[in-house]
Amino acid sequence: ISQSSDSGNSSSSAVKQRPARKSRAVTEHSPKSYDSHLAVTGDLIWTILDNGSWAIPLQRGRGANLAGLKLLWLTKVQGGWIPQVEEGLGQMNPVPGTTGRPTRLQRARLLSEAWLKAHHPSEATLRELGTPWRDNQMSEAQVMFCERHHIPYHPAWARGMVNNTIDRYIVEVCGALYHGYWSI
């Protein structure tokens, strides 16, 4: 681990320094909520809303109203979180194998991630931390989605950052339309 002084000199201790990671600093082109609301607890990347709920889009849907939208939620309620699957237009059902009652966040997350990996493996793969595709250049489809929905992005962003930004947009739109809250 290195420490630097005001003069710019640095010294290192016996602990090995990790390689530098790509900066995810908020820029004039990035959404202000990207860094502060990206959940990296556990195996998958979740979108965390200001009300304490967590979500992962399973199907992004099509058209202006995102028809066919499907989301995995950890809905924050008094007493904990409820793992739920939303299958369009706000229809919420407990994640299969759960009770539908509030539980601790860690348990709700583990049950939800296990269900997601078993029943939607391709969506789980998209949200795994540290997968190499996340560092690739953004795709043309991502650019088109961002432009169609007026989502701010920067051409230099990596595919994973754009994926997280699109996920956040979908979760916020769904939250506003069907659950009556805004996350920003």
N, C-alpha and C positions, 0 to 999 in steps of 0.2 A: 504494500500500500504506500503510495507516495504522498508526501505533504509538501505544499509549496508555500513559500514566503512571499511577501509583497515584492521582493526583488526578482522573482521568477525562478530562483534556484530551487531544486527539488532534491530530496533525499529519500532513500527507500529503506524499508526495514526488511527483516528476514522473510516476511510474508510475500509470496509471489503475487505480482500484480496481474489482474485479469486483462485480457486484450480489450482494447477500446471497442465499444459498441457504437453502432450508428446512432447519431443523435436523434432523439424524438422530440426535440425542443419545439415549443409552440412558436410558429413563425406567423408573419402577417397572412400567410396563405393557409394555415392550418386551423381547424375548428378549435376554439378555446377549450372545449371539453375533452379533447382526445386524451391527453396525458392524465388528467385528474380523474377520469372515469373509466379507465381501462383496468379491468380486473385481471390480475395475473396470479391469483391464488388458485392453486390446483393445477389440473392438467390442461384445461381449456381456457380460452380468452372469452370473457363475458363482458357485456355492456352493463354498467352499473348506473342506475338512475338516481336522481337526487332524493327520491322518496325511500331509498334503501333497497328497492327491488332490483333483481338481476335478470338479464334476458339474453338469449341466443336465437337469432332467426334461423329456422330450419328450412323454410322455403320462402324465397323473397317475394313471390307473387308477380303478377303481370299487370300491366296497364296502370292508368292514373290512380285507381283505387287499390292497387296491389292485390287484386283478386287472387285467391289461392295462398295468401299469406299464412304461415304457420310459425309459431314461436314457442320456445321453451322458456318458462318463467320461474323465477324464485320470487314469489310475491311476498313482500314485506307486510306483515300484519302484526297486531298485538300478540306477543307471545312467541314470535319467531318468523320463519319463512315457510311458505307452502309451495312445494314443487308442482307446477302445473304446465299443461300443454294447451296452447290456444290454437284452435283450428279455424281461423277466420272470423271476422266480425264480432270479436269479443267473447266467443264461446270458450270458456275455460273448463278444463277437466283435470283432475289430479293425474300426475305422472303414474302410469300403470305400475302397480307394486307398492304404491304409497297409500297412506291413510287419508290424505286430504286435510290433515290437521297440521297446525304449525309445529315446526321442529327447529333445532339449532341450524344455523347457516351451514356449517361444515357438513352435517348429515344430509341436509337438503341438496347441497351441491354434489356430494358424492353419489347419492341416489340418482340425481338427474343426469350427471355425466355418465354413469354406468348405463342408464337407459338409452341415452343418446348414442353412445358407442355401439350398443347392441342393435338398435333399431334404425339409426341414421348414421352409419359409419362414415359416409362421404362428408356429411356436414360436420361430424366430429373432427375429421382430419383437417378440414379447413380452419379449425379453431385451435389446433394443437400449437403449443408454444415451441419455438425454435425450429420449425420445419423450414427447409431451404427455399421453398417457393415464395415464402413471405418476403425475401430479399430481392426477388426479381422485379423487373420493370412492370409498372401497371399495365393491365391488358386494355385493349381497345373497347371491350365490353364494359369494363369498369368506367372508362372515360365517358362512354355513351350514357351509362346509367347516371353518373354524376351530373352530366350536362342536362339530361332529360328532367332530372328532379332538382336542378339548381343547387347541387351540393358543392360547396367550395372545395377545391383540391389544387394541388400544385403538381405540375408535370414531372417533377423530380421525385415524387413520393414513390416508395416501394409498393408492390402489390399488397403486402400484408397491411400496411398503413391505410391504403385505400379501402381494403376489405373491412377493416375495423370502423372506418368512417361511414361506409355504407350501412353496416350493421347498426351503428348508432342512430343513423337517420331513420331506418326502418323501425327500430324499437321506439324512438321518440314519436314518430307519426302514429304508430299503433297505440302507444300510451295516450296520446292526445285524443285520437279519434274514438277509441273504444273503452278507455279506462278513465277518461276525464282528468288527466293531469299532464303537465308538461314537465320534462326532466331538467330543463335549463332554467 
